[in-house]
Amino acid sequence: MRRRCAGKGPPVRALAPVALMMLALAGGATAEREESGQGGLARVIASSFRARGQADLDRLRQTPMQLACSVARPDALPADAQQRIRRDALQTVRFPPDGRWLGEWQRGEKIAQSGTGLQYSDPPDAPRGGNCYGCHRLSGTEVAFGTIGPSLYRYRQRNASDADAMRRTWIRIWNTHAFNACSMMPRFGDAGILTPEQIRDVMALLFDPASPVNR
Amino acid sequence: MKPATSNSAESPLSRRAGQGPSLPCVAGPRPAKQGVRAIADRWPLAFAASALVCATVRAADPTSVYRQMLADDNPAELAVARGQELWQTPRGPKHAALTACDLGQGPGVLAGAFAALPRYFADTGSVMDAESRLVHCMVTIQGFSRPELAATPFSELGEPQTDLEVLVAYVAAQSRGATIRVPQGVPQERDSYARGRDLFYRRAGPYDFSCATCHGADGLRIRLQQLANLTRSEGARSAFGHWPAYRVSQGAVRTMQWRLSDCVRQQRWPQLIFGSQAAIDLSTYLGVLAGGGTMDAPSLRR
């Protein structure tokens, strides 16, 4: 079952927290793993967090991917488990209906710079950022970039810029687990963090020859 | 970091420093704790300039220069002094001092106590960290209201430190130099570690983040902020050994539970409840991993 974390509320949100906990305990693999520490991790989690602002308790429920990837060495997961994560992720991807991959790189740069969004301290109505610079080098002139993800500087030059390259990049942004099971990168499309329009703008930041990423 | 290089000996600030009291660099003797505030009050410019001049004479890497520069006269010492006052003064509805509070080494024993927390306490039947144990003492010994203490454990930006924050600073300071030994002798302590470790790797929320997403490898950064690798002893020792800390960007002493809670906020999770078992378990995980390290808190952080 696929669950959308940040999008418009799935029906499960209406359930009471107690019911959520029972659901978590009922899931075979979840219960087995959580109770293995004897102290009852599920019970501890249920009593240790409170909903605040836009961050409701439903966020603590794990998707199958999140559960499978919650290990010290996700790269050591069995091949079939990784295969399942990749296959499930690919099925979540929705492509632009009009076939238009690229928006405006100027807006994409703003999205890449902004880390606002989905924290309980963030205004719920403010436009969300992608915080791309938190983890990636992009523009050649922005020196305050993180290193958790690979450098994307000169992205166009380092990748093809045909429709297939754009399709693959779109998938990586929408749900990167389709290529890289248990990747650390958020599922910007699948989890509803960015809108398809915003993803188009980030795509332009990566592919437009005039973008500071490629200049 | 710019502060290390941008002020030469010719700057007006440092000339002014020459007229003030002589202020030691990091390598020199530390001034008496009570003296820090007096010097800062009387010679604010000299106080600031001293740090800049000190920094220019060292050629270490910029981050350690910055940290040393800040560590020279840590404002956390003011919180420590205030915490000592609160510890010794009869307070609360029961008009009692905290000197009978047992932080794990016996009533009133503070030396090394912080370096061995969280631990199991038989009187409550639970594993508690320094912060939850201090609240327990303030409630049981002094008669303060637990809900009130738990509602405002941390000061807001620009507000005075809470009683709990300065007490944590004081208690931590009594473990400065002590070896970190978070016990694993009873099943409850081992369960706490196991849950903390599971929590550390648990991915959830709209960003799919766990603690390990950012703190799972060496040498990573978010933007320019360096991230400790908290899956290994070296990183855990540095993190555990330096909290509580005077956080320069906050202008206040912040505790380990505050640190964990602010990470959880950025994970896009709901709010980590103060004193919750999950907060204590994460501390147990870090503390056990940090075993053999040295406490040096309250420290100074960005």
Contacts between the chains, C-beta under 8 A, distances in Angstrom:
chain1	res1	chain2	res2	distance
A	5	B	205	6.4
A	5	B	206	3.8
A	6	B	206	3.5
A	33	B	198	7.9
A	34	B	198	7.6
A	36	B	194	7.9
A	37	B	191	5.8
A	37	B	194	3.8
A	37	B	195	5.0
A	37	B	198	6.1
A	38	B	187	7.2
A	38	B	191	5.2
A	38	B	194	7.4
A	39	B	188	7.5
A	39	B	191	3.2
A	39	B	192	6.7
A	39	B	194	6.8
A	39	B	195	5.2
A	39	B	281	8.0
A	41	B	195	4.9
A	41	B	198	5.4
A	41	B	199	7.1
A	44	B	195	5.8
A	44	B	276	7.8
A	44	B	277	4.5
A	44	B	278	5.5
A	44	B	281	6.6
A	45	B	199	7.7
A	45	B	278	6.2
A	47	B	273	7.8
A	47	B	276	6.6
A	47	B	277	6.6
A	48	B	272	6.5
A	48	B	273	5.5
A	48	B	276	3.5
A	48	B	277	5.6
A	48	B	278	3.3
A	48	B	279	6.7
A	49	B	269	6.7
A	49	B	270	4.4
A	49	B	271	6.3
A	49	B	272	6.1
A	49	B	273	6.3
A	49	B	276	7.4
A	49	B	278	7.1
A	50	B	270	6.1
A	50	B	271	5.1
A	50	B	273	5.5
A	51	B	270	5.3
A	51	B	271	7.6
A	52	B	270	6.0
A	52	B	271	4.2
A	55	B	205	7.8
A	55	B	268	6.6
A	55	B	269	6.4
A	55	B	270	4.5
A	55	B	271	7.0
A	56	B	270	6.5
A	57	B	270	5.5
A	59	B	204	6.3
A	59	B	205	4.5
A	59	B	206	6.5
A	59	B	268	6.9
A	59	B	269	6.0
A	59	B	270	6.0
A	60	B	204	5.4
A	60	B	205	7.5
A	60	B	269	6.8
A	60	B	270	6.7
A	61	B	204	7.3
A	62	B	202	7.5
A	62	B	203	6.9
A	62	B	204	5.4
A	65	B	208	7.5
A	66	B	202	8.0
A	66	B	203	4.2
A	66	B	204	5.6
A	66	B	208	5.7
A	67	B	203	7.9
A	69	B	203	5.4
A	69	B	208	7.6
A	70	B	198	7.6
A	70	B	201	5.1
A	70	B	202	4.8
A	70	B	203	4.9
A	70	B	210	6.4
A	71	B	201	6.0
A	72	B	201	5.8
A	72	B	212	7.2
A	72	B	231	6.8
A	118	B	205	8.0
A	118	B	206	5.2
A	118	B	207	6.9
A	118	B	268	4.6
A	119	B	265	5.5
A	119	B	266	6.3
A	119	B	268	5.8
A	120	B	265	6.2
A	120	B	270	6.9
A	120	B	271	6.2
A	121	B	265	6.1
A	133	B	223	6.4
A	134	B	222	5.0
A	134	B	223	5.9
A	135	B	222	6.9
A	143	B	224	7.9
A	144	B	223	4.8
A	144	B	224	5.1
A	145	B	223	6.7
A	146	B	220	7.3
A	146	B	221	4.8
A	146	B	222	4.5
A	146	B	223	5.3
A	146	B	224	8.0
A	146	B	225	7.9
A	147	B	219	7.3
A	147	B	220	5.5
A	147	B	221	4.8
A	148	B	213	7.6
A	148	B	214	6.9
A	148	B	220	5.2
A	148	B	221	7.5
A	148	B	222	6.9
A	184	B	208	8.0
A	184	B	213	4.9
A	186	B	206	7.4
A	186	B	207	4.4
A	186	B	208	5.8
A	186	B	209	7.6
A	187	B	208	6.7
A	191	B	206	4.9
A	191	B	207	7.3
A	191	B	208	7.3
A	192	B	206	7.2
A	193	B	206	6.2
A	193	B	207	7.2
